[in-house]
């Protein structure tokens, strides 16, 4: 059994990207873009910079994804009335009409990964993964003595 969290998460991430690119092609969005769409489903009309911070994605990548989603008709941008330099991002009616299908594809992946695993173990897995994310969001970084490395 592999005990490297980093390696296992990396494998899951790469396979997730491949699956989502295929599954979401019917919706004309990519695995890279779906994080933005789902964040906007949860909080529509968000400042582009805050969207970057929320997703922990750099501003350049966010701008590129938003531009692509705008071209595809999923989002539109307006200038913030109080700060004309800031873009506010909104989902379109088209994006709203695709929401159920997009979430269905995301759910299929989770169902596939967790099939044949007891519900209590799946719940524990989510708790542990969320805890790991919380460590990162709090700025928790391990510190080792030189002789431990």
JOSULHU-V797857 format. One record per backbone hydrogen bond with DSSP energy under -1.0 kcal/mol. CO is the residue of the C=O (numbers start at 1). NH is the residue of the N-H. E is the energy in kcal/mol with one decimal. If there is no record, write none. Layout:
{{CO;NH;E} {CO;NH;E}}
This chain:
{{4;8;-2.4} {5;9;-2.9} {6;10;-2.2} {7;11;-2.5} {8;12;-2.4} {9;13;-2.7} {10;14;-2.6} {11;15;-2.5} {12;16;-2.5} {13;17;-2.5} {14;18;-2.0} {15;19;-2.7} {16;20;-3.0} {17;21;-2.4} {18;22;-1.8} {19;23;-3.4} {20;24;-2.9} {24;27;-1.5} {24;29;-1.6} {25;28;-1.3} {30;34;-1.7} {33;37;-1.9} {34;38;-2.8} {35;39;-1.9} {36;40;-2.2} {37;41;-2.1} {38;42;-1.5} {39;43;-2.0} {46;89;-3.0} {47;51;-2.3} {48;52;-2.0} {49;53;-2.2} {50;54;-3.0} {51;55;-2.0} {52;57;-2.3} {58;62;-2.2} {59;63;-2.7} {60;64;-2.2} {61;65;-2.4} {62;66;-2.8} {63;67;-2.3} {64;68;-2.1} {65;69;-2.8} {66;70;-2.4} {67;71;-2.3} {68;72;-1.9} {69;74;-2.7} {70;73;-1.1} {74;92;-2.6} {76;90;-2.5} {78;88;-3.7} {83;86;-2.3} {86;80;-2.8} {87;48;-2.9} {88;78;-2.1} {89;45;-1.4} {89;46;-1.2} {90;76;-2.3} {92;96;-2.0} {93;97;-2.2} {94;98;-1.0} {98;102;-2.4} {99;103;-2.7} {100;104;-2.0} {101;105;-2.0} {102;106;-2.1} {103;107;-2.5} {104;108;-2.0} {105;109;-1.4} {106;110;-1.6} {107;111;-2.9} {108;112;-2.6} {109;113;-2.5} {110;114;-2.0} {114;117;-1.5} {118;122;-2.1} {119;123;-2.5} {120;124;-2.1} {121;125;-2.5} {122;126;-2.3} {123;127;-2.3} {124;128;-2.7} {125;129;-2.8} {126;130;-2.7} {127;131;-2.0} {128;132;-2.2} {129;133;-2.2} {130;134;-2.4} {131;135;-2.0} {132;136;-1.9} {133;137;-2.7} {134;138;-1.7} {135;140;-2.8} {136;139;-1.4} {145;148;-2.1}}
